[in-house]
Amino acid sequence: MQSEECRMKNEEGSHLSRITHYPMKVKFKRFTRLKTLKQIRREWLDRFFAGFEPELRSRNVCLPASAVDDETYFAMFARLLSSPEDLPDALNEALFAIDGLACAKGQEELERAIAHAGLAVDFSPDSTSAELALQVWLSDPVLVARTYNRQRFRRLSAFEHFGCSLPAGERRAPTQPTPAIADQLALALDPWFARHHRGQNTTRVELYPLNGEYWFLIRHGDTFSRTPKVDAQRTEILHFRPERDDVVVYSPEHDELRINARTKSERGLYVRQLGVCLHGRDDYFGVSWTYTLEPLRLEGVSALEPNGIAGIDKVVLREVEIAWNANGREVLTRAADDLFQNASDDAGVAGPIPQDGSLCRAAFDFHFADQPQPRPVQIRVPNMIKLGRHCDLQLVDRWLCERGFRR
C-alpha cells in the first residue's frame, strides 16, 4: 500500500499542491496571534514570503522592511494575516496548510509523512512546531498540502454508507482505484454539475489511500453567489462561484462507499458514477441498509460490551430515538448520561428500549483506552454514522460488526 501511495503521488502531479479550498469567511487559527508569530524566526518568514513578493506587490501589499525592530515586524505580519481576503490565493492556500499543521499533532503528521516519502529536510535543531511546518513547505509544498488534507479527513464526521446490491455470486473482486480512475470520475461528474448550475469544467478529483481504503476528494463548483464587501466606506458587490469539497471513501473490505456530501442528489450521483468507474455498472452500490439498532432491544446493556476489542474500554448509551407509525410522525427521544444505568438505578423508570416502535437513532459515548475523555458516536438507521473523529472509525466499525449493529 505504501509503494502504491508513493506511485500515486508521483503520477498526480503539481495540482496536488492545492489544499481544500477555504470559504469566503476565512481566518487563520494561529498566525494572527503575535505569540505564535514570534515563535517563527524572521529568516523563515522572510524566505517564505519572498516567494510571493511579486503577487503581493501587484496588490500593493507591503512586507515589513528588514530594518524594523521585532515588535514592529511581527505586528505588521499579524495585521497582514488578519485580512487574508486581500492576499493572493496561492499564498492563502499555503498559509492555511502551514497554519493547520503548526501544532503538536500536525508535527506528528508531518514527521510521519516525511519518513514515508523519504524526504530529507535539514531542520534547525531548535525549531518550533510552526517553524517545522514552514521548513517542510519550503522543501515540498505538495507534501504539506497532502498532509493537511489527510488531517482534514479525520475531522469529517457524517457519512452515509452504500453497499453492493448484487448477490454474493455475482460480485466482482475488490477494485484498487488508480489516478486514472480519479480522472475518469472527474470527467463523468463535470457534465452533471454543469447541468445543475455549478459551472463548467470545475470538477477535480484527488485520490488518497488511507488505512486500506481509498479516499476520493471531489472538488467542484457551487451555485453562483453574490455578497457585499465594504472598504473605505464604499460597498461593492462581489460576484463569485464558491468551491465545494465532497469526500467519497471506497472500502475494499466491505465493498462499499461512504459519502460525505451536502445533498441527496450529489450522493446519488457519486453512487452511480463510482459504480461505473470501479465495477462497470451504475447500480452496483445500491444498498443503503447498513445499520440496525435491534441489538439494543434484544440484548439490552449486554449489547454494549467491548467484547475484548483492544482500544475500547467501555461503551455507554446516551440517547435513543424511537419512531411509531409507518410515516414516523410520532417520535420519542430518551436521553441521559447513561440510559441503562439510569433505568437500573430507579425502579420506577422503565427500560430505555421499548418492545414496540422502530429504533431509528442512537447516540453512544465510546471510552477509548488511549483517550481521557469519551468521544461521541451516532448511528442513524439505515445507513448514517457520525463520529467525533473519523479516525476512530476502524475501532468503532469493528465493534459494530461484532455486536451485530452492522448488517
LINVEN-V222636 format. One record per residue. RES is the residue in three letters. SS is DSSP state (H for helix, E for strand, C for the rest). OMEGA is omega in whole degrees, 0 to 359 (NA if undefined). Layout:
((RES | SS | OMEGA) (RES | SS | OMEGA))
This chain:
((MET | C | 182) (GLN | H | 180) (SER | H | 178) (GLU | H | 179) (GLU | H | 178) (CYS | H | 180) (ARG | H | 179) (MET | H | 181) (LYS | H | 181) (ASN | H | 184) (GLU | H | 188) (GLU | H | 174) (GLY | C | 192) (SER | H | 182) (HIS | H | 179) (LEU | H | 177) (SER | H | 175) (ARG | C | 175) (ILE | C | 177) (THR | C | 189) (HIS | C | 182) (TYR | C | 181) (PRO | C | 181) (MET | C | 177) (LYS | C | 187) (VAL | C | 180) (LYS | C | 177) (PHE | C | 182) (LYS | C | 191) (ARG | C | 193) (PHE | C | 172) (THR | C | 180) (ARG | C | 180) (LEU | H | 181) (LYS | H | 180) (THR | H | 181) (LEU | H | 182) (LYS | C | 175) (GLN | C | 179) (ILE | C | 179) (ARG | C | 185) (ARG | H | 182) (GLU | H | 180) (TRP | H | 176) (LEU | H | 180) (ASP | H | 181) (ARG | H | 181) (PHE | H | 184) (PHE | H | 178) (ALA | H | 180) (GLY | C | 181) (PHE | C | 186) (GLU | H | 179) (PRO | H | 180) (GLU | H | 178) (LEU | H | 180) (ARG | H | 179) (SER | H | 177) (ARG | C | 181) (ASN | C | 177) (VAL | C | 183) (CYS | C | 176) (LEU | C | 180) (PRO | C | 178) (ALA | C | 183) (SER | C | 185) (ALA | C | 185) (VAL | C | 179) (ASP | C | 185) (ASP | H | 183) (GLU | H | 179) (THR | H | 182) (TYR | H | 184) (PHE | H | 177) (ALA | H | 178) (MET | H | 178) (PHE | H | 179) (ALA | H | 178) (ARG | H | 180) (LEU | H | 184) (LEU | H | 177) (SER | C | 178) (SER | C | 183) (PRO | H | 179) (GLU | H | 179) (ASP | H | 184) (LEU | C | 178) (PRO | C | 181) (ASP | H | 182) (ALA | H | 178) (LEU | H | 178) (ASN | H | 181) (GLU | H | 178) (ALA | H | 182) (LEU | H | 180) (PHE | H | 178) (ALA | H | 181) (ILE | H | 180) (ASP | H | 181) (GLY | H | 182) (LEU | H | 183) (ALA | C | 180) (CYS | C | 184) (ALA | H | 180) (LYS | H | 177) (GLY | H | 178) (GLN | H | 178) (GLU | H | 178) (GLU | H | 180) (LEU | H | 180) (GLU | H | 178) (ARG | H | 180) (ALA | H | 179) (ILE | H | 180) (ALA | H | 181) (HIS | H | 182) (ALA | H | 182) (GLY | C | 182) (LEU | C | 178) (ALA | C | 178) (VAL | C | 181) (ASP | C | 183) (PHE | C | 168) (SER | C | 187) (PRO | C | 182) (ASP | C | 183) (SER | C | 171) (THR | C | 179) (SER | H | 179) (ALA | H | 179) (GLU | H | 177) (LEU | H | 179) (ALA | H | 180) (LEU | H | 180) (GLN | H | 177) (VAL | H | 179) (TRP | H | 179) (LEU | H | 178) (SER | H | 185) (ASP | C | 180) (PRO | H | 181) (VAL | H | 179) (LEU | H | 179) (VAL | H | 180) (ALA | H | 180) (ARG | H | 180) (THR | H | 178) (TYR | H | 179) (ASN | H | 177) (ARG | H | 179) (GLN | H | 178) (ARG | H | 179) (PHE | H | 183) (ARG | H | 179) (ARG | H | 179) (LEU | C | 188) (SER | C | 188) (ALA | E | 179) (PHE | E | 171) (GLU | E | 183) (HIS | E | 175) (PHE | E | 185) (GLY | E | 182) (CYS | C | 182) (SER | C | 185) (LEU | C | 173) (PRO | C | 185) (ALA | H | 182) (GLY | H | 183) (GLU | H | 183) (ARG | C | 178) (ARG | C | 176) (ALA | C | 179) (PRO | C | 181) (THR | C | 174) (GLN | C | 181) (PRO | C | 180) (THR | C | 175) (PRO | H | 178) (ALA | H | 177) (ILE | H | 176) (ALA | H | 178) (ASP | H | 177) (GLN | H | 179) (LEU | H | 180) (ALA | H | 179) (LEU | H | 181) (ALA | H | 183) (LEU | H | 190) (ASP | H | 179) (PRO | H | 179) (TRP | H | 179) (PHE | H | 178) (ALA | H | 180) (ARG | H | 183) (HIS | C | 169) (HIS | C | 175) (ARG | C | 178) (GLY | C | 179) (GLN | C | 177) (ASN | C | 179) (THR | C | 189) (THR | C | 173) (ARG | E | 181) (VAL | E | 176) (GLU | E | 185) (LEU | E | 181) (TYR | E | 171) (PRO | E | 181) (LEU | E | 173) (ASN | C | 178) (GLY | C | 178) (GLU | E | 182) (TYR | E | 184) (TRP | E | 175) (PHE | E | 174) (LEU | E | 186) (ILE | E | 177) (ARG | E | 180) (HIS | E | 178) (GLY | E | 177) (ASP | E | 179) (THR | E | 184) (PHE | E | 185) (SER | E | 175) (ARG | E | 180) (THR | E | 179) (PRO | E | 176) (LYS | E | 181) (VAL | E | 179) (ASP | E | 179) (ALA | C | 178) (GLN | C | 174) (ARG | E | 179) (THR | E | 176) (GLU | E | 177) (ILE | E | 177) (LEU | E | 177) (HIS | E | 183) (PHE | E | 173) (ARG | E | 180) (PRO | E | 174) (GLU | E | 178) (ARG | E | 177) (ASP | E | 171) (ASP | E | 180) (VAL | E | 173) (VAL | E | 180) (VAL | E | 174) (TYR | E | 179) (SER | E | 176) (PRO | C | 182) (GLU | C | 180) (HIS | C | 185) (ASP | C | 183) (GLU | E | 176) (LEU | E | 167) (ARG | E | 189) (ILE | E | 171) (ASN | E | 181) (ALA | C | 190) (ARG | C | 189) (THR | C | 177) (LYS | H | 180) (SER | H | 179) (GLU | H | 178) (ARG | H | 178) (GLY | H | 178) (LEU | H | 182) (TYR | H | 178) (VAL | H | 182) (ARG | H | 187) (GLN | H | 175) (LEU | H | 175) (GLY | H | 179) (VAL | H | 185) (CYS | H | 184) (LEU | H | 187) (HIS | H | 174) (GLY | C | 177) (ARG | C | 187) (ASP | C | 179) (ASP | C | 185) (TYR | C | 181) (PHE | C | 185) (GLY | C | 184) (VAL | E | 181) (SER | C | 178) (TRP | C | 188) (THR | C | 189) (TYR | E | 171) (THR | C | 178) (LEU | C | 182) (GLU | H | 176) (PRO | H | 178) (LEU | H | 180) (ARG | H | 186) (LEU | H | 187) (GLU | H | 181) (GLY | H | 184) (VAL | H | 179) (SER | H | 180) (ALA | H | 184) (LEU | H | 182) (GLU | C | 179) (PRO | C | 177) (ASN | C | 177) (GLY | C | 179) (ILE | C | 181) (ALA | C | 180) (GLY | C | 178) (ILE | E | 180) (ASP | E | 189) (LYS | E | 175) (VAL | E | 183) (VAL | E | 175) (LEU | E | 181) (ARG | E | 187) (GLU | E | 175) (VAL | E | 181) (GLU | E | 182) (ILE | E | 180) (ALA | E | 174) (TRP | E | 182) (ASN | C | 183) (ALA | C | 183) (ASN | C | 176) (GLY | C | 182) (ARG | C | 179) (GLU | E | 185) (VAL | E | 176) (LEU | E | 176) (THR | E | 176) (ARG | E | 184) (ALA | E | 175) (ALA | C | 176) (ASP | C | 176) (ASP | C | 187) (LEU | H | 182) (PHE | H | 178) (GLN | H | 180) (ASN | H | 180) (ALA | H | 181) (SER | H | 181) (ASP | H | 185) (ASP | C | 182) (ALA | C | 180) (GLY | C | 181) (VAL | C | 179) (ALA | C | 177) (GLY | C | 186) (PRO | C | 184) (ILE | C | 179) (PRO | C | 181) (GLN | C | 177) (ASP | C | 183) (GLY | C | 181) (SER | E | 176) (LEU | E | 187) (CYS | E | 178) (ARG | E | 175) (ALA | E | 178) (ALA | E | 183) (PHE | E | 165) (ASP | E | 177) (PHE | E | 176) (HIS | E | 181) (PHE | E | 186) (ALA | C | 186) (ASP | C | 182) (GLN | C | 182) (PRO | C | 182) (GLN | C | 177) (PRO | C | 178) (ARG | E | 183) (PRO | E | 173) (VAL | E | 177) (GLN | E | 173) (ILE | E | 173) (ARG | E | 178) (VAL | C | 15) (PRO | C | 193) (ASN | C | 183) (MET | E | 173) (ILE | E | 175) (LYS | E | 181) (LEU | E | 174) (GLY | C | 175) (ARG | C | 184) (HIS | H | 179) (CYS | H | 175) (ASP | H | 191) (LEU | H | 184) (GLN | H | 178) (LEU | H | 181) (VAL | H | 181) (ASP | H | 178) (ARG | H | 179) (TRP | H | 180) (LEU | H | 178) (CYS | H | 185) (GLU | H | 182) (ARG | C | 174) (GLY | C | 178) (PHE | C | 179) (ARG | E | 181) (ARG | C | NA))
